[in-house]
């Protein structure tokens, strides 16, 4: 894979200049400058992964694995895509035109039909049992592909809905340095544009509290530094030093150019429109801006569409109306993301993963809904590291079983890892002193998906 | 290694017949001071043999802050700190422990501690969090009534609910109840068995769920035999179904096989069925019996962990032959005395807090203290989210926000639950603290700190800044006491005073004091238990 076209956004000289003019605000002597130098000297960036996470479990029957003509099929029609023979829902027309970049895995199969357990499994690759706290995929990738001294965190989680299983969103035994930076907690429903037009997509507490001037903030940090040095000189342990490091990274980020990644106002209005003026669409745009600045793992959560409940994909009732509305949010955002990554030269090195914790029952329930269904469902990969324009596996005519090429959750995650250049067999030491592979040893990479 | 195996495996195998030799050799019931002395002797003997130079004794301020965090779950107020630091009574440390064990803050804090032990992470779980206050209340009531730990665990393990809790109709009005322990484990026999073994016996058997345990002795059949105690006839595999128990003695089918295994205790002994007793009652009687050395040892080990951030066996839930205790004789003594004292948790707390080991400084004075297994220096421990928010509220004089149980859906971004979420990502262990960037941002710029350092909203700051009887050094000293539970060093005082005196107006000086307060609240010394 060719990474050479990826230039760092700011050269070392740029950073120095910013520091000198005070734009980056490095007014503290000593450690801040030296860290900034290190960041500028960091090696060329590598692959990135954007996870489009669909909490609640999206209906495969009404998105990527339609069964027209069957009683289970529902009212949606199939449409042709840019790849002959691959057909998807009529409510994903723009994505259909990008199908040469997309691989659909129609043969996912697992056993977990409970939101909490399945969320944990899909996001960590392991069942939640025993004392081991498995890291989320984002934290694993952050550790493998991220840089310890980057200005931005190596794992950014946009609009997460963590209430099903908070542990599934955390760094587990890898420790807090691999925890995600959360942008806009999605448990708060903000679907209408707010005053700032950012749909709540901001990093909490990134700026000093209102009324605190820059001079005052600097003075506070000077006082803090003297206290911190006193404490660390008496207690030279990792905990004390770790505290200082987290603050240094936070201050560095607060005062860096890189936080411009969160300023969507810099983008042309037409592009923002194309992504969709909703939280998911704008979140996808932010993901591109973050990947552009070298963040190796970004997730964007699609929790609901306007007029939908917070957990839109959990369509026990009124499935078709909900899925149509969600598709209308998903389609322009995802298709624009692919186009936008391509025009920035980033598509070849950015893998996009679309998945939720399970699929939904082929049979339509009396409430015109579909229930949880882990036996046979769909995930989708797009962009870099994979061979687009294909579908993998097949479900039966009624959608009830996988008929060809079953893919387990660990298989999928091992494939994702391999596509972005992470060895899924690599081991990390867990908190119980047992080495744990990034993906379970029984996982088999779905090699025909890979580029 | 051989002796380690003997230490672990002998009690395990003879669980139903207390080793009478051990009891005879054990001697008598000891009081906390005597037992503490014995523990210190064991530690000191090892230090001497291994050429360890222990840290100096903690001064009063260090002890005061530590013991408040460990027993009350928050730092002391300025008035409490001054009273203790100025007290000349040589017995004041012991008296403080007694006082803290009598206060309502003890059951509140230990209730949360046990809640996090028995249902870790559930306070942030959408499906369970609204049941957690009931569980916390249940634990708090028992701790307030000094219920012996074996009785508390027995009650938990034999709980059943007559009817399904109607959570949809009345999610927050429920009576105190431990039902969430069953819901947390999804009412699955295998989950309940694994949790029970891990939490109360300190052993991990869940690997044997799918295959034979690679390290320890449990085979798959043994695991499922243990799980059989948690299966009840007609039980629904539904998280929120009534918690059922059963007085049949039926076995359980190992999933994916045709093998059915009978209920079987972890030590291989046949269950002592009594007529009419339920399965789980039979299990609980075995598990919490004085004759079951695993239970007393696991309990003593966890309590030790609470005060040192590290177990005598560590990790605490891996009491395995290949993971022997660092000080077997201390663990044995603690476990034995815990049994003699009828599982009185407060007895062990009085003992541990009375040891010189607990009262060592956390300051580094010699490299030999770096081995955590020697307990030659108090490690720095991270606070729980609860401890941190309570301590912030204490320092600033803010009303601690009541836990917003309904917040999950409506507004989890607000107040305590946001804070809890953000600080839930603590490291793999309490002694391996690493802050996240988000945590640093929250403490630097967040609303809670803005309130705490506001001259109009922070009651304590206002009082300290305005008090007519304090001069600037007095105000700075009070800010240190409110946050770090100690007085400033001369250097620190000079630095802070220079900042305050640098302001050119009375208002500016007040603002400068708020800056000092901000720096103190953001310091590692504030955010860590040391």
Interface residues (C-beta under 8 A of the other chain):
Chain A: X114 X115 X116 X117 X129 X130 X131 X133 X153 X162 X163 X164 X165 X166 X167 X170 X171 X173 X175 X176 X177 X179 X181 X182 X185 X187 X188 X203 X204 X205 X206 X207 X208 X209 X210 X216 X219 X220 X223 X224 X226 X227 X228 X230 X231 X232 X234 X235 X236 X237 X238 X239 X240 X242 X243 X244 X245 X246 X247 X249 X250 X251 X253 X254 X310 X431 X432 X433
Chain B: X121 X124 X125 X126 X127 X129 X186 X191 X194 X198 X204 X206 X207 X209 X239 X315 X317 X318 X362 X363 X364 X379 X380 X381 X382 X408 X409 X411 X412 X413 X418 X421 X424 X425 X426 X427 X428 X429 X431 X432 X433 X434 X435 X436 X437 X438 X439 X440 X441 X442 X444 X445 X446 X447 X449 X450 X489 X491 X492 X495 X496 X499 X511 X512 X515 X516 X518 X519 X520 X522 X523 X524 X525 X527 X528 X530
